[in-house]
Amino acid sequence: MDGWLSAEVPVLPGSGVEVRVRDTATGELAVAATGRRASLYACGITPYDATHIGHAATYTAWDLLIRAWRDAGHEVVYTQNITDVDDPLLERAERDGEDWRELAAREIDRFRGDMVALRNLPPAHYIGAVEAIPLIDRFAERLAARGALYDLDGDTYFARGADREFGALSGPGTASDLSVEQMTVLSAERGGDPERPGKKDPLDPLVWRAERPGEPAWDSSLGRGRPGWHVECAAIAAEYLGLAFDVQAGGSDLVFPHHEMSASHVRVGCAAGDGEHLFARVYVHSGMVAYQGAKMSKSLGNLVFVSRLRSDGVDPMAIRLALLAHHYRSDWEWTDAVLAEGESRLGRWRAAVAAAPAAVPAGFPALSASEVLATVRERLADDLDAPGALAAIDAWADAVLAVGTVSAVGTVSAVGTVSSVGTVTGPAEADAALVRDVADALLGVAL
């Protein structure tokens, strides 16, 4: 499946700092990429509705990681899936009397448009579940060969007991420290079926759903049907990034069961030797975005759509700055005030970049553009601290705007035209260009 057009990224002087992120499994900071090749798998959308602010916040966070990696000299391999056949999609299509394929195609196209507008860099591999069915089938055959699958009324389940390391991401002793009872509750809330009679274990996930009347189905070694969610991501990640890669990323609601189960599938299906690591080395998860007092979600319908904001004339860069004002791991609430702050910040930054060549004398501002660059790099390297990075550019912009127009007698006034009785000199034009490039290359904000 095609991704989307990439924005051009300015090349900055020097080299970036190695990024460390908080690993969900350990709760500690870990180097995000240990080799020249940096690999990322980010779970994608189920395209039954438009991109909302929660989606945008998550994918913008991973975009920061990609930009920081590239700035540090890494070759980045980024893979993202699209779950373009699943129960929510089929249910929405039936509700609206629409072909599920047409619904998915329309919403995937809308998602692409939103990502372009927000200037999120595209993945190298953008893979839909439907196109991945042959490789999912091959992956399921590996699980079957390990004796990890069983039949239940035609459906095929994965026996979690086949994995000695089950719970390595979220179970007892990890930072999440979930008990089996807590896992069971989360499984029921997040697409699992722990109460289904006949399962060997309530937590066993579905690998292949047998064909039902009126539902799409494909031939496979497990019979006609369609894939489960967890095996989809396991197979795609293993195919396009290898059996071991750097970072698995997603919203915090994916820690369990989705990411736990995907990793478990790979460990069992690909049978690592003693001490051999499989699947993601580090896990990063974004916080949840609320609206009107509740987590923003399609099931609740309390959504703010990126495409709707764009159609209302909101500058996508203001949306991006509103997102970046919150650390990616934090839970926060979208409000009109949050957007207004993003718009105000965008206006200040653009005014400062435009005014600096004419308004700033030699020696101003106290924070030079090279210091802005160094600070933004340091902040992003420290667990993608976007608010700290924004503060560095804020300080530069505020200093520029505070200087205003310097007259021949040394007075300072509001930014405007330079007085005809005096001339301003200094390296401000080069500083403004560098700050503009820093905002663009590292934060994805076009000024």
C-alpha positions as CSV (number, residue, x, y, z in Angstrom):
1,M,0.0,0.0,0.0
2,D,1.2,3.5,-0.8
3,G,2.2,5.8,2.0
4,W,2.2,9.6,1.6
5,L,4.5,12.3,0.2
6,S,7.4,13.2,2.4
7,A,8.1,16.8,3.4
8,E,11.6,18.0,2.6
9,V,13.7,18.1,5.8
10,P,16.5,20.7,6.1
11,V,20.0,19.4,6.9
12,L,21.3,21.0,10.2
13,P,24.9,21.7,11.0
14,G,26.7,19.2,13.2
15,S,25.1,16.0,14.5
16,G,22.2,15.2,16.8
17,V,22.3,13.4,20.1
18,E,21.4,9.8,20.6
19,V,17.8,9.5,21.7
20,R,16.8,7.8,24.9
21,V,13.2,6.9,25.6
22,R,11.3,5.4,28.5
23,D,11.0,1.7,27.9
24,T,7.5,0.6,29.0
25,A,8.7,-2.8,30.1
26,T,11.3,-1.6,32.6
27,G,10.2,2.0,33.3
28,E,13.7,3.2,32.7
29,L,15.4,5.2,29.9
30,A,17.0,3.2,27.2
31,V,18.9,4.1,24.1
32,A,16.4,4.0,21.3
33,A,18.7,2.7,18.6
34,T,22.0,0.9,19.2
35,G,23.3,0.6,15.6
36,R,23.5,2.8,12.5
37,R,20.2,1.3,11.4
38,A,17.3,2.4,13.5
39,S,14.1,0.5,13.2
40,L,10.6,1.4,14.3
41,Y,7.2,-0.4,14.2
42,A,4.2,1.8,14.9
43,C,0.7,0.3,15.0
44,G,-1.5,2.0,12.5
45,I,-5.2,2.9,12.3
46,T,-8.3,0.8,11.8
47,P,-9.8,2.9,9.1
48,Y,-13.5,3.1,10.0
49,D,-13.5,6.9,10.8
50,A,-11.3,10.0,10.3
51,T,-8.1,10.8,12.0
52,H,-8.7,12.3,15.4
53,I,-6.5,14.4,17.7
54,G,-5.5,11.3,19.7
55,H,-4.2,9.6,16.6
56,A,-2.4,12.8,15.5
57,A,-0.7,13.1,18.9
58,T,0.6,9.5,18.7
59,Y,1.9,9.6,15.2
60,T,3.5,13.1,15.7
61,A,5.4,11.7,18.7
62,W,6.9,8.9,16.6
63,D,7.7,11.5,13.9
64,L,9.8,13.3,16.5
65,L,11.7,10.1,17.1
66,I,12.3,9.6,13.4
67,R,13.5,13.2,12.9
68,A,15.9,12.9,15.9
69,W,17.2,9.6,14.7
70,R,17.9,11.0,11.2
71,D,19.6,14.1,12.8
72,A,21.9,11.8,14.8
73,G,23.0,10.0,11.5
74,H,20.8,6.9,11.6
75,E,19.4,5.2,8.6
76,V,15.7,4.8,9.7
77,V,13.5,1.9,8.7
78,Y,9.9,2.7,9.7
79,T,7.0,0.3,9.3
80,Q,3.4,1.0,10.0
81,N,0.4,-1.3,9.5
82,I,-3.3,-0.5,8.7
83,T,-5.9,-2.9,10.0
84,D,-8.1,-2.6,7.0
85,V,-10.2,-5.6,7.8
86,D,-11.6,-6.0,11.4
87,D,-14.8,-6.0,13.3
88,P,-15.1,-2.3,13.9
89,L,-14.7,-1.6,10.2
90,L,-17.2,-4.2,9.1
91,E,-19.7,-3.0,11.7
92,R,-19.4,0.6,10.7
93,A,-19.8,-0.3,7.0
94,E,-22.9,-2.4,7.7
95,R,-24.4,0.4,9.9
96,D,-23.9,2.9,7.1
97,G,-24.9,0.6,4.2
98,E,-21.4,1.0,2.6
99,D,-19.0,-1.5,1.1
100,W,-16.3,-2.0,3.8
101,R,-13.5,-1.7,1.2
102,E,-14.8,1.7,0.0
103,L,-15.0,2.9,3.6
104,A,-11.5,1.7,4.4
105,A,-10.1,3.3,1.2
106,R,-11.7,6.6,1.9
107,E,-10.5,6.8,5.5
108,I,-7.0,5.7,4.6
109,D,-6.8,8.4,2.1
110,R,-8.1,11.0,4.6
111,F,-5.4,9.7,7.1
112,R,-2.7,10.2,4.4
113,G,-3.9,13.8,3.8
114,D,-3.8,14.6,7.6
115,M,-0.3,13.2,7.9
116,V,0.9,15.3,5.0
117,A,-0.7,18.4,6.4
118,L,0.9,17.7,9.8
119,R,4.2,17.1,8.1
120,N,4.6,13.6,9.7
121,L,7.3,11.7,7.7
122,P,5.9,8.6,5.9
123,P,6.9,5.0,6.8
124,A,9.2,3.1,4.4
125,H,6.7,0.3,4.6
126,Y,2.9,1.0,4.9
127,I,1.2,-2.3,5.0
128,G,-2.5,-3.2,5.1
129,A,-3.7,-6.4,6.7
130,V,-5.5,-7.5,3.5
131,E,-2.3,-7.3,1.4
132,A,-0.4,-9.0,4.3
133,I,-2.7,-12.1,4.5
134,P,-0.2,-14.4,2.6
135,L,2.6,-13.6,5.0
136,I,0.2,-13.8,8.0
137,D,-0.7,-17.2,6.8
138,R,2.9,-18.3,6.6
139,F,3.5,-16.9,10.1
140,A,0.5,-18.8,11.4
141,E,2.0,-22.0,10.0
142,R,5.1,-21.4,12.0
143,L,3.0,-21.1,15.2
144,A,1.1,-24.3,14.2
145,A,4.4,-26.1,13.7
146,R,5.4,-25.2,17.3
147,G,2.1,-26.7,18.6
148,A,1.0,-23.3,19.8
149,L,-2.4,-23.2,18.0
150,Y,-5.7,-25.0,18.6
151,D,-9.1,-25.1,17.1
152,L,-12.3,-23.9,18.7
153,D,-15.4,-24.4,16.6
154,G,-13.5,-23.6,13.5
155,D,-11.7,-20.6,14.9
156,T,-8.0,-20.8,15.7
157,Y,-6.4,-19.6,18.9
158,F,-2.9,-19.1,20.2
159,A,-2.1,-20.9,23.5
160,R,-0.3,-18.3,25.6
161,G,1.0,-21.2,27.7
162,A,3.3,-22.0,24.8
163,D,5.3,-18.9,25.6
164,R,7.5,-19.2,28.8
165,E,8.1,-15.4,28.7
166,F,4.5,-14.3,28.4
167,G,4.1,-11.1,30.4
168,A,7.6,-9.8,29.7
169,L,6.2,-6.5,28.6
170,S,3.3,-5.9,31.1
171,G,3.1,-8.8,33.5
172,P,4.3,-9.1,37.2
173,G,7.7,-7.6,37.7
174,T,7.5,-5.1,34.8
175,A,6.7,-1.4,35.1
176,S,3.1,-2.2,34.3
177,D,3.0,-5.0,36.8
178,L,-0.4,-6.4,35.6
179,S,-1.8,-9.4,37.3
180,V,-3.7,-12.2,35.3
181,E,-6.9,-10.8,36.7
182,Q,-6.1,-7.3,35.5
183,M,-5.0,-8.7,32.1
184,T,-8.4,-10.5,31.8
185,V,-10.3,-7.3,32.4
186,L,-8.2,-5.4,29.8
187,S,-8.6,-8.2,27.3
188,A,-12.4,-8.0,27.5
189,E,-12.2,-4.2,27.1
190,R,-9.8,-4.2,24.2
191,G,-11.1,-6.7,21.7
192,G,-10.4,-10.0,23.4
193,D,-12.9,-12.7,24.4
194,P,-11.8,-14.1,27.7
195,E,-15.3,-15.4,28.5
196,R,-15.7,-17.6,25.4
197,P,-16.4,-21.1,26.5
198,G,-13.9,-23.8,25.4
199,K,-10.8,-21.8,25.4
200,K,-7.8,-23.4,27.1
201,D,-7.0,-20.1,28.8
202,P,-9.2,-17.0,29.0
203,L,-6.3,-14.9,27.7
204,D,-5.6,-17.0,24.6
205,P,-6.0,-14.6,21.6
206,L,-7.6,-15.3,18.3
207,V,-5.2,-16.0,15.4
208,W,-7.7,-16.8,12.6
209,R,-11.4,-16.2,12.5
210,A,-13.3,-18.8,10.5
211,E,-15.6,-17.4,7.7
212,R,-19.0,-16.1,8.8
213,P,-21.9,-15.5,6.4
214,G,-21.6,-12.1,4.9
215,E,-18.1,-11.4,6.1
216,P,-15.0,-11.2,3.9
217,A,-12.8,-14.3,3.9
218,W,-9.6,-15.5,2.4
219,D,-8.1,-19.0,1.9
220,S,-5.4,-20.0,4.3
221,S,-3.7,-23.1,5.8
222,L,-6.2,-22.6,8.7
223,G,-9.2,-22.6,6.4
224,R,-11.2,-19.7,4.9
225,G,-11.5,-16.7,7.2
226,R,-9.5,-13.6,8.2
227,P,-6.7,-12.9,10.6
228,G,-6.7,-11.8,14.2
229,W,-5.3,-8.4,15.2
230,H,-2.2,-9.5,17.2
231,V,-0.9,-11.9,14.6
232,E,-1.2,-9.2,11.9
233,C,1.3,-6.9,13.6
234,A,3.6,-9.8,14.6
235,A,3.8,-11.0,11.0
236,I,4.2,-7.6,9.4
237,A,6.9,-6.5,11.9
238,A,8.9,-9.7,11.5
239,E,8.7,-9.5,7.7
240,Y,9.7,-5.9,7.2
241,L,12.0,-5.2,10.2
242,G,13.3,-8.6,11.0
243,L,12.8,-10.8,14.0
244,A,14.5,-8.3,16.3
245,F,14.2,-4.5,15.9
246,D,14.6,-1.4,18.0
247,V,11.3,0.2,18.9
248,Q,7.7,-0.9,19.1
249,A,5.4,2.2,19.4
250,G,1.8,2.8,20.0
251,G,-0.8,4.3,22.4
252,S,-0.7,3.2,26.1
253,D,-3.9,1.3,25.5
254,L,-1.9,-1.1,23.3
255,V,0.5,-2.3,26.0
256,F,-1.9,-5.1,26.8
257,P,-3.1,-7.2,25.1
258,H,-1.9,-6.1,21.7
259,H,1.8,-5.5,22.1
260,E,2.2,-8.3,24.7
261,M,0.5,-10.8,22.4
262,S,2.4,-9.7,19.2
263,A,5.7,-10.2,21.0
264,S,4.6,-13.5,22.3
265,H,3.6,-14.7,18.8
266,V,7.1,-13.9,17.5
267,R,8.9,-15.5,20.5
268,V,7.0,-18.7,20.0
269,G,6.8,-18.8,16.2
270,C,10.4,-17.9,15.6
271,A,11.9,-19.9,18.6
272,A,14.9,-17.9,19.7
273,G,17.8,-19.7,21.3
274,D,18.7,-19.2,24.9
275,G,19.5,-15.6,25.5
276,E,18.5,-14.5,22.0
277,H,16.2,-11.5,21.9
278,L,13.2,-11.4,19.6
279,F,10.8,-8.6,18.6
280,A,11.2,-5.1,20.0
281,R,14.2,-4.2,22.2
282,V,12.3,-1.1,23.5
283,Y,8.6,-0.2,23.8
284,V,7.3,3.3,23.9
285,H,3.7,4.3,24.5
286,S,1.9,7.6,24.2
287,G,-0.6,8.9,26.6
288,M,-4.4,9.3,26.0
289,V,-6.0,12.5,24.8
290,A,-9.3,13.4,26.4
291,Y,-12.1,15.7,25.2
292,Q,-15.1,16.9,27.2
293,G,-13.9,15.0,30.2
294,A,-13.4,11.6,28.7
295,K,-10.7,9.8,26.7
296,M,-11.2,10.6,23.1
297,S,-12.4,7.5,21.4
298,K,-14.5,6.3,18.5
299,S,-16.7,4.2,20.7
300,L,-17.7,7.3,22.8
301,G,-17.9,9.6,19.8
302,N,-16.2,12.5,21.6
303,L,-13.8,13.1,18.7
304,V,-12.0,16.1,17.3
305,F,-11.0,15.4,13.7
306,V,-7.9,16.8,12.2
307,S,-9.6,17.0,8.8
308,R,-12.5,19.0,10.2
309,L,-10.1,21.5,11.9
310,R,-8.3,21.8,8.6
311,S,-11.5,22.4,6.7
312,D,-12.4,25.1,9.2
313,G,-9.2,27.0,8.3
314,V,-7.0,26.0,11.2
315,D,-3.3,26.0,10.2
316,P,-2.0,22.4,10.5
317,M,1.2,23.8,12.1
318,A,-0.9,25.3,14.9
319,I,-2.4,21.9,15.4
320,R,1.1,20.3,15.5
321,L,2.3,22.9,18.0
322,A,-0.7,22.2,20.2
323,L,0.2,18.5,20.2
324,L,3.8,19.1,20.9
325,A,3.0,21.3,23.9
326,H,2.3,18.0,25.8
327,H,4.9,15.3,26.5
328,Y,4.1,12.2,24.5
329,R,3.7,10.0,27.6
330,S,1.3,12.4,29.3
331,D,-2.5,12.2,29.4
332,W,-4.1,15.5,28.5
333,E,-7.3,17.1,27.3
334,W,-7.9,18.9,24.0
335,T,-9.7,22.2,24.5
336,D,-10.2,25.4,22.5
337,A,-7.5,27.0,24.8
338,V,-5.0,24.3,23.8
339,L,-5.5,25.1,20.1
340,A,-5.4,28.9,20.8
341,E,-2.1,28.5,22.5
342,G,-0.8,26.6,19.4
343,E,-2.0,29.3,17.1
344,S,-0.4,32.0,19.3
345,R,2.9,30.2,19.5
346,L,2.9,29.7,15.7
347,G,2.3,33.4,15.2
348,R,5.1,34.4,17.6
349,W,7.6,32.1,16.0
350,R,6.7,33.3,12.5
351,A,6.8,37.0,13.5
352,A,10.2,36.5,15.2
353,V,11.7,34.8,12.1
354,A,10.4,37.5,9.8
355,A,11.4,40.4,12.1
356,A,14.8,39.2,13.2
357,P,16.8,40.3,10.1
358,A,15.4,43.9,10.4
359,A,14.8,44.2,14.1
360,V,17.7,42.6,16.0
361,P,21.0,44.3,16.6
362,A,24.4,42.6,17.0
363,G,24.5,40.6,20.2
364,F,20.7,40.0,20.5
365,P,19.1,37.9,21.5
366,A,21.1,36.5,24.4
367,L,20.1,33.0,23.3
368,S,21.8,32.4,19.9
369,A,20.4,30.2,17.2
370,S,23.2,27.7,17.7
371,E,22.2,27.4,21.3
372,V,18.6,26.9,20.3
373,L,19.8,24.0,18.1
374,A,21.8,22.4,20.9
375,T,19.0,22.8,23.4
376,V,16.3,21.3,21.0
377,R,18.6,18.4,20.3
378,E,19.2,17.8,24.0
379,R,15.5,18.0,24.8
380,L,14.4,15.5,22.1
381,A,17.2,13.1,23.1
382,D,15.8,13.1,26.6
383,D,12.7,11.0,26.0
384,L,11.4,13.2,23.2
385,D,10.8,16.2,25.5
386,A,8.9,18.3,23.0
387,P,7.7,20.9,25.5
388,G,11.3,21.6,26.5
389,A,12.2,21.9,22.8
390,L,9.3,24.4,22.2
391,A,10.5,26.4,25.2
392,A,13.9,26.9,23.6
393,I,12.4,28.4,20.5
394,D,10.0,30.4,22.6
395,A,12.9,32.0,24.4
396,W,14.6,33.0,21.2
397,A,11.4,34.3,19.6
398,D,10.4,36.2,22.7
399,A,13.8,37.9,22.9
400,V,13.6,38.9,19.2
401,L,10.2,40.3,19.6
402,A,11.1,42.1,22.8
403,V,14.0,43.9,21.1
404,G,11.7,45.5,18.5
405,T,13.0,48.3,16.3
406,V,16.2,49.9,17.5
407,S,16.5,53.5,16.7
408,A,19.7,55.5,16.1
409,V,19.6,56.9,19.7
410,G,19.2,53.4,21.2
411,T,15.5,53.3,22.1
412,V,13.5,50.2,21.7
413,S,9.9,50.1,20.3
414,A,7.5,47.5,19.1
415,V,8.5,45.4,16.1
416,G,7.8,47.3,12.9
417,T,9.7,49.1,10.2
418,V,13.3,50.2,10.9
419,S,13.6,54.0,11.7
420,S,15.0,56.0,8.8
421,V,17.3,57.8,11.2
422,G,19.3,54.7,12.1
423,T,20.5,51.3,10.8
424,V,20.5,47.9,12.5
425,T,23.3,45.5,11.9
426,G,24.2,42.0,13.0
427,P,24.0,38.3,12.2
428,A,20.3,38.1,12.8
429,E,19.4,36.9,9.4
430,A,21.5,33.8,9.6
431,D,20.2,33.2,13.1
432,A,16.6,33.4,11.9
433,A,17.3,31.0,9.1
434,L,18.9,28.5,11.4
435,V,16.0,28.7,13.9
436,R,13.5,28.3,11.1
437,D,15.4,25.1,10.0
438,V,15.6,23.8,13.5
439,A,11.8,24.1,13.9
440,D,11.3,22.4,10.5
441,A,13.9,19.6,10.7
442,L,13.5,18.5,14.3
443,L,10.0,19.6,15.3
444,G,8.3,19.4,11.8
445,V,7.0,22.9,12.1
446,A,7.2,24.9,8.9
447,L,7.6,28.6,9.5
